[in-house]
Amino acid sequence: MYSIKGFIPRNYQKEIFETTKNKSALVCLPTGTGKTINIILLAIHRLNSIKDSKIAIVSPTKPLNAQHIKTFNDYTTIPKEEIVLVTGAIKPNEREIVYQKKVVIATPQTLKEDISNNRFSFKDFSLLAIDEAHRAIGNYAYNFLAERYMNGSKSPLILALTASPGGTKAKIDEIKSNLYIGAVEIRTEEDIEEFMQKKETRWLEVELTNELKQIQSLLKSAFKSRAEDLKKIGFTKPISLVTKKDLLILQQQLRKNLSRKNPSTFYGISLVASLIKIDYALELLETQGLLPLQGFWNKLQQEETKAAKSIMKSEEIQKAVSMTSALASKNIKHPKIYILRGIIRKELEQNHASKFIVFANYRNTIEEIIEFLNMETGIKATKLIGQKSGLTQKQQIETIDDFSKGKFNVLIGTSIIEEGLDIQGGANLAIFYDIVPSEIRSIQRKGRVGRTQTGKIIFLVTNNTREQGYRWSAHNKEKIMKKTLQVMQKETQSKLIS
């Protein structure tokens, strides 16, 4: 018989366990409140109650899966040799042997590949635990695994976990359907306040410099003059209210009509494409700075598309490109980067052992921030990015370890930092270099601090830009998400009682 060790489950974890041991469930808990403990409780129960069964745990990245390995080793009596991390680094024919272990921890892509090649079967698995379950939409590998598991296991039960499934009922329903969920359990920060570390949140408003405002004005003017032509293809929304979302929807609609070979459709597609590009340039200027914008201009000049060539002929765009190059050559930067350095410098003066996580959306922005910060004595910045951007999974794990041990005191990264990573020793302060409209990403980001000690979160928001709208968009979606989940939980409880 296996058992837990080294911890006593909290009351809410026990309550959740009672639900999850009988029904496949979606569990939503704030980050840092022990979602993994519920995997352990249910895994021990299933292994002990279903003879000769095994457990599978899937997470999107190797660093996350490495954390699960450590948690099972630290908090269960399951022999270490029976807990295995399966990755693509293990040769396919060797993976078949590894799958005989009691606890199999893997990325969903690895399991999907081995199922498709008849190297893996869910037949003897009594639990499939799915971490970061908000990914279970569209064609993500989780959906394939859930279907194969429910159809192939002799004793199927799914435990899906996330801090943020999404801001709409439709999205949550999609996740529930894809993962065969029968029950929902949610605990908000208010529900388990006694177990939550306090987080101090500040919003710092940043004003663009006059030079950057001049480029901003040129881009807005170029966008507005082109947007007026949307009326020619039947677009009725006031031009001043046109958003990127509107343009993407319109682009999809126009592409559906391509088969009709209507000249206005071809014109509309080119027009919308040019507006999306100008809007993107404006976003780079407002939220990132000159170097990312200059990189975009260079790329656009090399494009052969009608939209790109049309944009580059615009007098306003030509002025914007010229100004971007001139200011970049003078090393003019977005004011955010100076504020960021000032915040870190001040915190280190008060506590030289402070550690920081900085979230940024663009890789070239990250490179600029690292170079800028590392010019400052006492600041040791490094990056954590995905495999596609250049870091192997081994390098990712090494980077996290180096940051945890204090080799670096600033960790700068994209979305890979957002999901689930429990950095040992924690970070004192998280800084949002740019704002995301996604409630999922916003919640994930905020969860990187205040896990074991009081943490601070600072948002850098550029005045009179889309970032102010992004702030409230994420906030409102998060409120809707919590209300939706609470209703679903009550419905589940009502069904259980009846």
N, C-alpha and C positions, 0 to 999 in steps of 0.2 A: 504493500500500500504506500502511495506517495502522499506527501503532506507539504504544507507551506512552512516557511521558517523565517525568523527575523522580522516579522511584522504582525500586527493585529489589525484585521480589516476594520475600516470605519463603518459606522452604521449605514451610511448611504451605499457603501460598496456591498454590504450584506444584503440590503434591500434589492439592489440591482441584480445580485447573484440569484436571489429567489425567483426573479422574473426570467432571467436568461437561462436557467437550467431546464426550463420547461418549453420555452418558445424561442425561435430565432428572433434576435432583437437588435435594434439600432440603439446604441448607447451614446448619448451626447453629454459630455462633461467638459468643464473649462480645462484648459491646458494646465498641467502641473498638479492635477488633483487625483492622479492614480488610475487612469483608464487601464493601464497595463495590469494593474492588480486584479481587475475583473477578468482579464484573460487568464491569469494564473489560477484564480479561484475556480473558474469554470473548467479549465484544463485538468486540474487535479481531480475534480469531481467526475469528469467524463472518463479519465483514464482509470480511476478506481472502480467506477460503476459499470463500465462496458469492457469486458475482458478482451485482452489482446488488441485493444484499439490504439490508434495514434492520433496525434494532434498536428494540424497545419496552421501556421501563422504567416500571413503575407503583409508586407509593407512595401511602399513604392521604391525605397532606396536601400542600398547596402548599409549606409550608416545607421538608418533606423533599425534595420534587422540586426545589426551588431549590438544595438542597445537591448533588443529583445533577448538575445542570447545571454547577455550579462545579467538581465533581470531574472531570467529563469534559473541561471546558475546561482545567483545570490539568494533567491527567495523560495526555492523549492528543493525537495530532497531527491528530485529526479537526477540520476547519475549524469555527470557532465558529458560522458561519452554517448549518452542517449539523446543529447540536444545538439542539433546540427544546423549550420547555416549553409544553404545551398545557393550557389551563384553560377553564372556562366563560366567562371574561372575553373570550375571542376569539369573535367572531361565528361561528355555525355554518357559514355559507357560506365564511368565510375559513379555517376549520380544515381543510377539504378540501385546500387548497393547502399548508398547513403540514405535512400528513401525508406529503408527498413527500420530506421531509428524511431524512437517514441515521439519526439518533438521535432518537426521539420519546419524550419523558418526560411523563407525565400521571398524573392521578388515575384510579383504575379506573372511577369513576362517569362521567367525561367520555368515556372510550373506549366504555364500555357504551352510553351514549346515542347516540354517533355510529355505532356498529355497528347499533344498532336502527333508526336512521334512514338507513341505507345511505350514510353519509358516510365510513366508514372500513372498511378490510378488512385482515386479517392476511396476505393472499396472499403478499406479497414480504418478509415479516419472518422472519428466520432465528433470532431469539432473542427470547423474552419473559422479562424479568427481573422477578421479583415480590418487592418489599421488604416487610418486616413480614408474612411469609407466615403467621404464626399466625392472621391474620384470616380465612384461607380455610376457614371453617366456616359451616354454615347456608346462608343465601342471600346471603352477601356477594358483591360484584361480581367479586372475583377468580375465583370458580368459573365464572361466565358467560364471562369472558375466556379462561380456560384452555381451556374446551370449544370456543369459537369458534376459538381459535388452533390447537389440535391438528387441528381439522377443516378449517381454512381455509388454513393455511400450506403452502407447497410444501416447506419444509425446517424442520419444527418442532423446537424445543428449548427447554425451560423451565429456568430457574435460579431457585429459590425460596430466600429468605434470611430468617433470623430468629435472634434470640438465645434465644428461648424458645417452642417450638411447643406446649408443654402438658405437664401432669403425668401423663397416662394414655396407654397404648398406643392406646386407642380413638380419642382425639382426634388423635394423631399419624397414625394410619392414615387418619382422615377427611381430614386435610390432604393426605396423600400421594395418596389417591384423587381428591380434587377437583382437584389440580394435576398429575395424570398423572406422578407421581414414580416413577422407576425405581431411584434410588440415594440413599443418605443419607451425608452427611459431617458429622461432629461433632468439634470440638476444645474441650475444657474448659479452664478456667483452669490446671489442673495440667499439661495437655498442652503449653501454650504459655506457661508461666510466665515465660520469659525476655523475652517481649514484653509482659507485663502490668505495669501500674503498681500499686504496692502500695496497698491500701485498708485503712484502720483503721476497724473497725466497733465501735460502742458501743450498748448498749441502756440507755436511761435510764428507770427505773420512776417513774411519776408517781402520787401519791396524791390522790384526790378530796378536796376540802374537806368538812368536816362538813355544811355546808349542801347541797352537791350530793349527799352520801350520803343525806340525808333524802329528797330527791326520788327518788333511786335506789331506796331502800327502798319508797317508795309505788308506784313503777312495777312493781317486782318482785312486790309483793303483789297488785296489780291483775292482773298477767299470770297469776300462779299460781292465783288464785281462778277465773279464766275457763278456764284450761287444764284444770282438773279436769273441766270439762264435756265435754272431748274424749272421755271414756270413753263418753258417751251415743251417740257416732257410731262406736263400735268401735275407737277408737285405743287401743292397748295399751302403748305405750312409757311408761316412768316419766316423770311430769310434770317432774321435776327435770332430765331429760336432753333435753327437747324443744328443738330448734334451729330457726332460721329456715328452714333447708333442709327440715326435716321438714314445716313448715307450708306451704311452697310446693308440695311434692310432694302433700300432702294436698289443697290447694286445687285442683290440676289434676285429681286423681282425682274430687273432688266435682263439678267442673264437667262432667266427662264423663258424669255420671249425671243431669244436669239434665233430660234428655228424659223421664226416668221420672216426673218430677213428684212425687217422694217428699218429704213434709214434712220428714223428717230431713235430707235433702240441702240444702234451703233453709236450715234452721237451722244446719247444719254450715258452709255457705259463709259465712254472716254471722259465726259464731263465729270461724272461722279468719281472716277478714278483720280482725276486731277485734284478735285476737292479733298479727297481723302489724303492725298499726298501733302497738300498745303496744310491741312489740319494737323497732320503728323509733325510737320516742320514746326508749326506753332507750339505743339505740345513739347517738343524737344527744347525749344527756346525757353518756354515758360517754366518747365520743371527740371531741366537738366543743365542747359548752358550752351556755350558756343562750340566746344569741341564735338559733341555729339551732332549738333546741327551742321557743322562743317563737314563731318563725315557723311551725313545724309545728302548734302548738296553734291559732294564728289560722286556719290553713287548715282544720284539722279542724272548728272551730266553724262554718265556712261550708258544710261538706258536708251533703248531704241524705240520705246513705246510712243504712241501718238500723244498720250497724256503727259509723259515726261518732257517731250520736246516742246509741247505747247506751253507748259509751265515755265520752262527755261527761257522762252521768248518774251515772257512778260517783263515789262519795264520795272515793275515793283519788285518782282522776284530777283531780277538782275541786280537791283540796288541792295536787296537784302543779302544776296550772296556776297557782293562786294564788301558790305559792311561787316558781315560775319568774318570774312577772311582778314580784314584790316584789324578788327578788335581782337581776334584770336591771336594774331601775330604780336599784339601788345600784351598778351597773357591776361586779358580781361576774363574774369570768371563769373559764374552765377553767384550772387551774394550768399546763397545757401552754404556754399563750401567754406566761406569765412566764418559764418555763424557756427557751423558744425565744428570747425577747429576750435573756436572760442569756447564752446560748450565742453568739449573734451579736455581742453587745457585747464579750465576752471575746476572741473571735477577732479582731475589728477592733482591739482594743487591742494585740494582738500583731503584727498585720499589717493596716494600714489599707487595703491593696489587696485584701484577701480578698473572694471572691464566693461567694454561697450560692444553692442551689436548695432550695426548700421544697415538698414534695408534700402536698397536702390534697385530700380527696375532694369537698368541698362548696363551691359557689360563694360562699354567704353567709359561710362560715368564712374563705375567702380574703379577702373584703372586710374582715372584722373584723381579720384578721391584718395586712393592709396598713395600715389606719388606725392600729392599735396600734403597729406598728413605726415608722411614719413620724413618730411623736411623739418618737422618740429621735434626738438629734443624731448625724449620721454614718451613719445607716441610710437608704438610699434604695431602697424596695421598690416593685415593680411586679408586675403579674399577666400570666400567659399562659394564656388560656382558649380554648375552641373557638368556632367560628362561631355555633353555636346559643346559646352563652352570651353572645355580644355582640361578639366581635372578628372583623373580616374577616381574610381570609388576608393581605392587604397589611399590616394592623396587626400581625398575628402576626409576620411577617418583620421589621417595623420594631422590634418589642419585643425580639426576639432580638438584632438588630443593636445596639440601644441598650444591652442588657445586656453584650454582648460588648465594646463600646467603653468600658464603665465608667460610663455615664450613671446606671445603677442598679447596686446591689451585691447586691440580693436579688431573686430571681425566684421568684414563688409561682404555682403552677398545678396543674391537674388532670391527667388522663391525657394531654393533648396534649404535655406535656413528656416523657412517658415513652418515646415511640417514636422512636428513631433520631436525634434532634436532636444534632448535633455543634456545640456552642456554642464559637465561637472564643475562645481564652484559657481556656476551661474554668471549672469551679467548684471551689473548694477543699473545699467541704463540702456534702453533701446531707443534708437533715433530713426524715425521715418524720414529719409532724405526726400522721398516723394510719396504722394498719397495715392492709395489704390481705391477704386470705387467698389471693389469686391468685399463683401462682408466676410467671406471665407478667409481671404488672405489677410484682412485686417485683424480678425480674431486670432489667426495663427501667429501673426507677427507679435501681437501684444502678449501672447503666451510665452515668449522667449525670455521674459524677465519676471521677477517676483515668484519664482518657483520654490525657492527655499529661504528667501529673505526679501525684505521690502525692496521694491524696484521702482524705477522711474521710466516714463515713456515721454518722449518729446516728438511732436509732429512739426515738421517744417512746411509751412503752407505759403505759396506765393500769392500775394494779394491780387485781386481782380483777374484771376485765371480759373481754369477748369478745376484746379485742385480744391477750391472751396466747395464746389458742387460735389466732387468725389467724397469729401469728408462727410457730408450729410447723407449722401447716397448710401455709403457703407453703414452709417449709424442707423438709418431707418430700416434697411434690410435686416440688420441684426435684431432689431426689436420685433419685426414681423416673424423672423425665424423662431425666436424664443416662444412667442405666443402660439405659433403653429404647432410646434413640438409639444407644448404643454397641453394643447387640445388633443393631439394624437395620443399622448400618454393617458389622459383621462378616459379616452375612448377605449384604450386597451384595458385599463383597470375595470371599467364598467363591464366589459365582455367577460373578464376573468371572474368577477363577482357573480354575474348572471349564469 
